[in-house]
Structure formats: C-alpha cells, structure tokens
Amino acid sequence: MVFYMPGGGTPPPLEPLQVSPHGDALTPARTVRELDRYIVGQAAAKRAVAVALRNRWRRRQLAAALSEEVTPKNILMIGPTGVGKTEIARRLARLTGSPLLKVEATKYTEVGYVGRDCESMVRDLVEVALAQVRREKQREVAAAAQRAVEDRLLDALLSTRESSATLVESQAQRVTAREELRAQMRAGEIETRMIEVDLKAESPPAFRIGGMQGSEEIDVRLGEMMPGMFGGRTKQRRVAVAEARTLLQREEEEKRLDPEELAKLAVERAETSGIIFIDEIDKIASPSASGHGPDVSRQGVQRDLLPIVEGTTVNTKHGVVRTDHVLFIAAGAFHTAKPSDLIPELQGRFPIRVELQRLGREDLLRILTEPEASIIRQYQALLAVDGVTLSLSDGAIGEIATLADELNRSVEDIGARRLSTILERLLEPLLFAAPESVSGAVMIDEAEVRRIFGDAVHRQDLARYAL
C-alpha cells in the first residue's frame, strides 16, 4: 500500500512506539526525540515531561530510605486548546507503557455535593492499570491457551464425527483421524464446520451501589457472592470452528490468569508509574475572592484534590493505593483565571510550569506534513481501503494551513483541531463517493481548496458554524 506525500515521494513506513522495558534507555533527549515524531513544536513542555519521566527512573535507583523522600515534580501546562497538551501526555504514556488516566477537573465536586469525589480518579487509574496488566498477561499465556484450544476443538470435531459414524474404530484409527483433523484445522480448511462446544456460562452482570460521599462505589457481583448458584456452570453451544476458537481462546486465557496477582501488579504499577492528567484545571480556579457561590465550590474541589496530589492512601476494590509517586499533569487555558488563582497549597504541588504557545500558520503546516500519523496520512489510509490514492499539492496544503490560521484568529482559536474541521469538509464529497463513483488517483490542488471554501474566512456565519 503506497501513500503519496504532499509534493510527491513516498514517506517512510510508520513504526509503532517502542515501549521501553528499562527506563535507563529513555534519556530526556531520547524522550523528546520520540515525542518530536508525533508532536510539532512545544519544546519546553516536551523537555519538562522528559525530565519528570527520567527522574522517576532515577528515584527507583536510589536507596529505599532516600527513594521514599523523592516525590514527583508535577507539571502544570498552560496554553489554549488544541496546542498539544493532552497529546504530549498521551504519547508519553504510550512511550513508557505507563497507565494514564485523563480526567476533567469540572467533573468533580466537593465532598457533600452531588458528583464524583476526587478519590475516584485514583480508583479509575487502578482500573486502567489492571486492564493494561491483564493484556500483558494474556499475551504471555496466549500460546499455552492456543494449544489447549486446539485440543478442545479436536475433541469436539471427533465427538461430532463419532456420533454420526456407524463403524467402531480402533484406537490407532482414532489417533490417525485426530491428526488428519489437526492438519486440516491448521490449514484453515474446516473453519466453517459446525461443532458443539461446552462454554462457561456468563456470570450475571454486576450492578453498582453508590457509597456515601468520599467512599468507594461498590460493584456487586452475584457470581462471586454465590458461586454455588452461578459459578462453574457450562452451556453447550453450536457454532462454527472459527467462532469457537475465539470463544475458547478467551476462556482458556482466563483460566491461566490469577486475579489476585493481577490486582497486586495493577496497584503496584499505578503507584510507581501511574500518570493522572487533569484537564481544565483552570475551570476550578477562582478568579475572584467573593467568598460565596461557585467560588466556594471550586475551592472545595481544590482542597479535596490537594491530599491526593500531596500523597495519600485510597481504598480501592483491588487494594490500598498510595498516590505519593503518581505523576500529576494538570492543564488549562487560563483565559479568565490565572495559575495564581488556585489555592496556594495546590499551586505548590505543581512546581514545574510550562506555557504552550499558540499555533501559527507555519506550525499548522508542519502538523499537516511532518508527524508520522498526520491527519493527511490518516485520510489517505482511509481512502486507500476503497482503492482511492489521494494526494494534495504543496499549494493545497499551504492554503489549508493559511485558512486554519485565519479562522483561528478571526473566530475562535481551537489550535490544530481546526485542521480536522477543514479537511473533513474538504474531503467529505470524496469520502462519500468512494468507491462507487471515485477510484484511482485523486489530486487536490490549491484552486480546489479555494473553490470549496471561497470567502469562508470573511463570512463569519459560515466560519463560525461550518468550520
């Protein structure tokens, strides 16, 4: 599959992010280089998260007594929407294999009011870590589970064969028949054959009971409470071999996983390498000191958040979690509020402050062309599925960047997100027509961009509601 880059040429193949199993390989300089592959500009923010990441690894190399005293240097990112704040945190987590939870500060309320309490973000982080650990363990046991699945499929195939046979076969004949079926199955020749397999019956769905404010909600699982009634039951199903393989693979993997071990590893990972990204923290800052109304509520959320960021213990259904070494990255535009409007104690818990710059035309142009997963590449890949080879001229891309910059200046600055709205409108006819009316090579030039958008920048009604 070939993707045509603007101006011609074939881009280098996309390479997945390599999660380093050893933190020593991720020096700050290398972390920044990895982030540069996907994010344009914002050097100060990249350096800050790279140093914070390295310091976590450095702390683990210290003697235990001193290591406990070294706390993460949490980061406050200040900048308008669409400039890369969330993307930096997301890519950092992928690069390191760390569990990342993104939350919005406005979803939390002071204890005693309706809404989520701040401790729930820690419980959610553990769930993210648990899902991550589970996937890793499933990969470890996948091969053994696959062998067991093959044997169970052969047993089911032979059972079906024997039930319809009129001759009594010898042991040697049954062995031969089993090996013949094994060869056919590995060659993919009997994927559609129907068989009957015994599958573990699903437990009744869990339901949630809300706790008192500040306490954890409780998931009630009847299957775990009454295993004699719900556990260990099987149900026979008639399915094709291909579907049975998928169902049995999941069941065999679950058999080989130890829930207690998974919970222990998840808690440990959340404590030592977890990242909580708190977005829109400026929305809970109080730009005025009126002492009543919403300002009091916002300060209450900050005070509830403070012990979690400082370091506390939170009870979860998987165990007690310490937040002392969780890395917190907060972000906000701070249009109407200032970082100094946060309560002083919370300000002190975010000692590293970086300001992300507004994206201009040249930045938007680089975003369109440089990142390995640029939005243009994404559209090219989507259209290639339907046999359309899309290319854009240098002039077209320059016009898109100019249009995005002018709209950000005149309407509302939404940063790189403006590129998505423009490209979606530009390519919508092509996305709709493929593959029935359009196929093969399609080139979009500067004149086509101008024809479609016309005077959109100068028509505020169109710019505001369509772009």
C-alpha positions in Angstrom: 0.0 0.0 0.0 1.5 3.3 -1.1 0.7 6.7 0.4 1.6 9.8 -1.6 3.0 12.6 0.4 2.4 16.3 -0.5 4.8 17.3 -3.2 5.4 13.7 -4.2 7.6 11.0 -2.8 6.9 8.0 -0.6 7.0 8.5 3.2 9.0 6.2 5.4 6.9 3.3 6.9 5.1 4.0 10.1 6.8 2.4 13.1 5.0 1.7 16.4 6.1 3.3 19.5 8.6 1.1 21.2 7.7 0.7 24.9 11.0 0.5 26.8 11.1 -2.2 29.4 14.0 -0.4 31.0 13.8 3.3 32.0 17.5 3.7 31.5 17.1 3.6 27.7 14.8 6.7 27.8 17.1 9.6 28.5 15.4 13.0 28.4 16.9 13.7 25.0 15.6 10.5 23.5 12.2 11.0 25.0 12.0 14.4 23.3 13.1 12.9 20.0 10.3 10.3 20.3 7.7 13.0 21.1 9.0 15.0 18.1 7.9 12.2 15.8 4.3 12.9 16.6 4.0 16.4 18.0 5.1 19.6 16.4 6.9 22.3 18.5 6.2 22.9 22.2 9.8 22.2 23.1 9.5 23.5 26.7 6.6 21.2 27.5 8.4 18.2 26.0 11.6 18.9 28.0 9.6 19.2 31.2 7.8 15.8 30.8 11.0 14.2 29.6 12.9 15.3 32.8 9.9 14.3 35.0 9.9 10.9 33.4 13.7 10.4 33.8 13.5 11.5 37.5 11.0 8.7 38.2 13.5 6.2 36.9 16.4 7.9 38.8 14.3 7.7 42.0 14.0 3.9 41.7 17.8 3.6 41.6 18.2 5.2 45.0 18.4 3.6 48.3 15.0 2.8 49.7 15.1 5.3 52.5 16.0 8.2 50.2 13.8 7.0 47.4 10.7 7.4 49.6 11.6 11.1 50.2 11.9 11.9 46.5 8.4 12.9 45.2 7.4 13.6 41.6 7.7 17.1 40.3 4.2 17.6 39.0 3.6 19.7 35.9 1.2 22.5 35.1 0.7 23.1 31.3 -0.7 26.4 30.4 -2.0 27.0 26.9 -5.0 27.4 24.6 -7.0 24.4 23.4 -5.6 22.3 20.5 -1.9 23.1 21.0 -0.9 19.6 22.2 -1.2 19.4 26.0 -3.2 16.2 26.0 -1.3 14.7 23.1 2.0 15.1 24.9 0.7 13.2 28.0 -0.9 10.5 25.9 2.3 9.9 23.8 4.4 9.9 26.9 2.3 7.2 28.5 2.4 5.1 25.3 6.2 5.6 25.1 6.7 4.3 28.6 3.9 1.8 28.9 2.6 3.8 31.9 -1.1 3.7 32.9 -2.6 7.0 32.0 -5.9 8.4 33.2 -7.3 11.7 31.7 -9.9 13.4 33.7 -11.6 16.8 33.6 -11.5 18.8 36.7 -15.0 20.1 36.2 -16.5 16.5 36.6 -15.5 16.5 40.3 -17.3 18.1 43.2 -16.6 18.9 46.8 -17.5 16.2 49.3 -21.1 16.6 50.3 -22.4 17.6 46.9 -23.7 15.5 44.0 -21.0 14.4 41.7 -17.8 12.4 41.6 -15.4 12.7 44.6 -11.8 13.3 43.8 -10.6 9.9 45.1 -12.5 8.2 42.3 -9.7 9.3 39.9 -7.3 7.1 41.8 -9.6 4.1 41.6 -10.1 4.7 37.9 -6.3 4.8 37.4 -6.1 1.4 39.1 -8.7 0.1 36.6 -6.6 1.4 33.7 -3.5 -0.3 35.2 -5.5 -3.6 35.7 -6.6 -3.6 32.1 -3.0 -3.0 31.0 -1.6 -5.8 33.2 -4.3 -8.2 32.0 -3.5 -7.6 28.3 0.2 -8.3 29.0 -0.5 -11.5 31.0 -2.9 -12.6 28.3 -0.1 -12.3 25.7 2.1 -14.4 28.0 -0.3 -17.3 28.2 -1.7 -17.0 24.7 0.5 -19.8 23.3 -0.4 -22.3 26.0 -4.1 -21.3 25.7 -3.9 -21.8 22.0 -2.7 -25.3 22.4 -5.5 -26.1 24.8 -8.0 -24.6 22.4 -6.7 -26.8 19.6 -7.2 -29.9 21.7 -10.7 -28.9 22.7 -11.7 -28.2 19.1 -10.3 -31.6 18.0 -12.3 -33.3 20.8 -15.5 -31.5 19.6 -14.8 -32.4 16.0 -14.1 -36.0 16.8 -17.2 -36.2 19.0 -19.3 -34.9 16.2 -17.7 -37.4 13.8 -18.1 -40.4 16.1 -21.8 -39.6 16.8 -22.5 -39.9 13.1 -20.3 -42.9 12.5 -21.7 -46.5 12.2 -18.3 -48.3 12.5 -16.4 -48.9 15.6 -12.8 -47.6 15.1 -9.7 -48.8 16.8 -7.5 -46.6 19.0 -5.0 -46.3 16.2 -7.6 -45.2 13.7 -8.9 -42.6 16.1 -5.4 -41.2 16.5 -5.0 -41.1 12.8 -8.3 -39.3 12.4 -7.3 -36.8 15.1 -4.1 -35.9 13.3 -5.8 -35.6 10.0 -8.3 -33.2 11.5 -5.4 -31.3 13.2 -3.7 -30.8 9.8 -7.0 -29.7 8.2 -7.7 -27.2 11.0 -4.2 -25.7 10.9 -4.6 -25.3 7.1 -7.8 -23.5 7.6 -9.9 -26.0 5.7 -12.7 -26.6 8.3 -13.2 -23.1 9.7 -16.9 -23.1 8.7 -17.7 -26.6 10.0 -20.3 -26.6 12.8 -19.4 -28.2 16.1 -20.8 -28.3 19.7 -18.6 -26.9 22.4 -19.1 -26.5 26.2 -18.5 -22.9 27.3 -18.5 -21.5 30.7 -21.8 -19.7 31.4 -21.5 -16.0 31.8 -22.0 -14.7 35.3 -24.9 -12.3 36.0 -24.0 -8.8 35.3 -22.6 -6.7 38.1 -24.6 -3.8 39.4 -23.2 -0.8 41.3 -24.3 0.6 44.7 -23.3 4.2 45.4 -21.5 4.7 48.6 -21.5 7.7 50.9 -19.7 10.8 49.8 -16.0 10.2 49.9 -16.3 6.4 49.9 -16.0 4.0 47.1 -18.9 2.8 45.0 -19.4 -1.0 45.3 -19.7 -3.4 42.4 -21.9 -6.2 43.4 -21.1 -9.5 41.5 -23.6 -12.2 42.3 -21.4 -14.8 40.6 -18.7 -14.2 43.1 -21.0 -13.9 46.1 -22.9 -17.2 45.3 -20.5 -19.4 43.3 -22.6 -22.4 44.0 -25.5 -20.9 42.2 -23.8 -19.1 39.4 -20.2 -20.4 39.2 -18.8 -23.4 37.4 -21.8 -23.7 35.1 -21.3 -24.6 31.4 -23.5 -24.1 28.4 -23.4 -26.1 25.2 -23.4 -24.0 22.0 -23.4 -25.0 18.4 -21.0 -22.7 16.5 -18.5 -22.7 13.6 -14.9 -23.7 14.3 -13.7 -20.2 13.7 -16.1 -18.7 16.2 -15.5 -21.5 18.7 -11.7 -20.8 18.5 -12.2 -17.2 19.6 -14.6 -18.1 22.4 -12.4 -20.9 23.7 -9.2 -18.8 23.5 -10.7 -16.2 25.8 -11.9 -18.8 28.2 -8.5 -20.6 28.3 -6.6 -17.4 28.8 -8.9 -16.5 31.7 -8.2 -19.9 33.3 -4.5 -19.2 33.4 -4.8 -15.7 35.0 -4.6 -15.2 38.7 -7.0 -12.4 39.7 -5.1 -11.7 42.9 -1.8 -11.5 41.1 -3.3 -9.1 38.5 -4.7 -6.9 41.2 -1.4 -6.7 43.1 0.5 -5.9 39.9 -2.1 -3.2 38.9 -1.9 -1.5 42.3 1.9 -1.6 42.1 2.0 -0.2 38.6 -0.4 2.6 39.4 1.6 3.6 42.4 5.0 3.6 40.7 4.4 4.6 37.1 0.8 6.0 37.0 0.0 9.3 35.4 -3.1 11.3 36.0 -3.8 14.1 33.5 -6.2 16.7 35.0 -7.6 18.8 32.2 -9.4 22.1 32.5 -8.0 22.8 36.0 -8.4 26.5 35.3 -12.2 25.9 35.5 -11.9 25.2 39.2 -9.7 28.2 39.9 -11.4 31.2 41.5 -10.5 34.4 39.7 -12.3 36.4 42.4 -12.4 36.1 46.1 -16.1 36.7 46.7 -16.3 34.0 49.4 -19.6 32.6 48.3 -21.4 30.9 45.4 -19.4 28.9 42.8 -16.1 30.2 44.0 -16.5 28.4 47.3 -17.5 25.2 45.5 -14.4 25.4 43.2 -12.1 25.9 46.2 -13.7 22.9 47.8 -12.8 20.7 44.8 -9.2 22.1 45.0 -9.0 21.2 48.7 -10.3 17.7 48.1 -7.8 17.3 45.3 -4.9 18.6 47.4 -4.2 15.5 49.6 -4.4 13.2 46.5 -1.7 15.2 44.8 0.3 15.6 48.0 0.3 11.9 48.7 -2.4 9.9 50.4 -3.8 6.4 50.6 -7.0 5.5 48.7 -9.1 2.3 49.3 -10.0 0.5 46.1 -11.5 -2.9 45.5 -8.1 -4.1 44.4 -6.2 -2.9 47.4 -4.9 0.2 49.1 -3.2 2.6 46.7 -0.6 5.2 47.7 -0.5 8.3 45.5 2.9 9.6 46.7 4.7 8.7 43.5 1.9 9.1 40.9 2.8 11.8 38.4 0.1 14.5 38.1 0.0 16.7 34.9 -2.6 19.5 35.1 -3.5 21.6 32.1 -5.7 24.6 31.4 -6.1 27.5 29.0 -6.3 30.1 31.9 -8.1 32.6 29.8 -10.2 34.2 32.6 -8.2 32.8 35.6 -4.5 32.7 36.4 -2.5 29.9 37.9 -2.1 32.1 41.0 -5.9 31.9 41.4 -5.5 28.3 42.5 -5.2 27.8 46.3 -1.6 28.3 47.4 -1.2 24.8 48.6 -2.2 23.3 45.3 0.0 25.7 43.4 3.0 24.5 45.4 2.2 20.9 44.3 2.8 21.8 40.6 6.3 23.3 40.8 7.0 22.8 37.0 5.0 25.2 34.9 5.3 25.3 31.1 3.5 27.6 28.7 2.5 26.1 25.4 2.5 28.5 22.5 -0.3 29.3 20.1 0.0 27.5 16.8 0.6 29.8 13.8 0.5 29.1 10.1 3.9 27.5 10.0 3.1 25.3 12.9 -0.1 24.2 11.3 1.7 23.5 8.0 4.2 21.3 9.9 1.4 19.5 11.7 -0.1 18.6 8.3 3.1 17.2 6.8 5.6 16.1 9.5 4.1 13.8 12.1 4.2 10.1 11.2 0.4 9.8 11.9 -0.5 13.2 10.4 -4.2 13.8 9.7 -3.4 13.8 5.9 -1.9 10.3 6.2 -5.0 9.2 8.1 -7.3 10.3 5.4 -5.0 8.8 2.7 -5.1 5.4 4.6 -8.9 5.5 4.9 -9.4 6.2 1.2 -6.8 3.7 0.2 -9.1 1.0 1.6 -11.6 1.9 -1.1 -9.0 2.0 -3.8 -8.5 5.8 -3.9 -5.0 7.2 -3.9 -5.2 10.7 -2.5 -2.5 13.3 -2.9 -2.5 17.0 -2.1 -0.3 19.6 -3.8 2.1 21.7 -1.8 -0.1 24.7 -2.7 -3.3 23.0 -1.4 -1.6 22.2 1.9 -0.3 25.7 2.3 -3.8 27.1 1.6 -5.3 24.8 4.2 -2.8 25.9 6.8 -3.5 29.6 5.9 -7.2 29.1 6.1 -6.9 27.4 9.5 -4.7 30.1 10.9 -7.0 32.9 9.7 -10.1 31.2 11.1 -8.4 30.7 14.5 -7.6 34.4 14.6 -11.0 35.6 13.5 -13.5 33.2 15.0 -12.1 31.2 17.9 -8.6 29.7 18.4 -9.0 25.9 18.6 -5.5 25.2 17.5 -4.8 22.1 15.4 -8.4 20.9 15.8 -9.3 23.5 13.1 -7.4 21.3 10.6 -9.8 18.4 11.2 -12.9 20.5 10.5 -11.4 22.0 7.3 -10.2 18.6 6.0 -13.4 16.9 6.8 -15.3 19.5 4.8 -12.8 19.4 2.0 -12.8 15.7 1.7 -16.4 14.9 2.5 -17.5 14.6 -1.2 -14.7 12.2 -1.9 -15.3 10.2 1.2 -18.9 9.8 0.3 -18.4 9.0 -3.4 -15.7 6.3 -2.9 -15.6 3.6 -4.1 -18.8 3.7 -6.2 -18.1 7.0 -8.1 -14.5 7.6 -7.5 -11.4 5.3 -7.7 -7.8 5.5 -8.6 -5.6 8.6 -8.2 -7.1 11.8 -7.0 -5.2 15.1 -6.7 -6.4 18.1 -4.8 -4.7 21.4 -5.7 -4.8 24.9 -4.3 -7.5 26.0 -6.7 -9.8 23.2 -5.5 -9.3 24.3 -1.9 -10.2 27.9 -2.8 -13.2 26.8 -4.8 -14.7 24.8 -1.9 -14.1 27.4 0.8 -14.5 30.6 -1.1 -14.8 33.5 1.2 -15.4 31.4 4.3 -13.0 33.4 6.4 -14.8 36.7 5.6 -18.2 35.2 6.2 -18.4 35.0 10.0 -21.7 33.0 9.9 -20.2 30.2 7.7 -16.9 30.3 9.6 -18.4 30.0 13.0 -20.9 27.2 12.3 -19.4 25.2 9.5 -15.7 25.5 10.2 
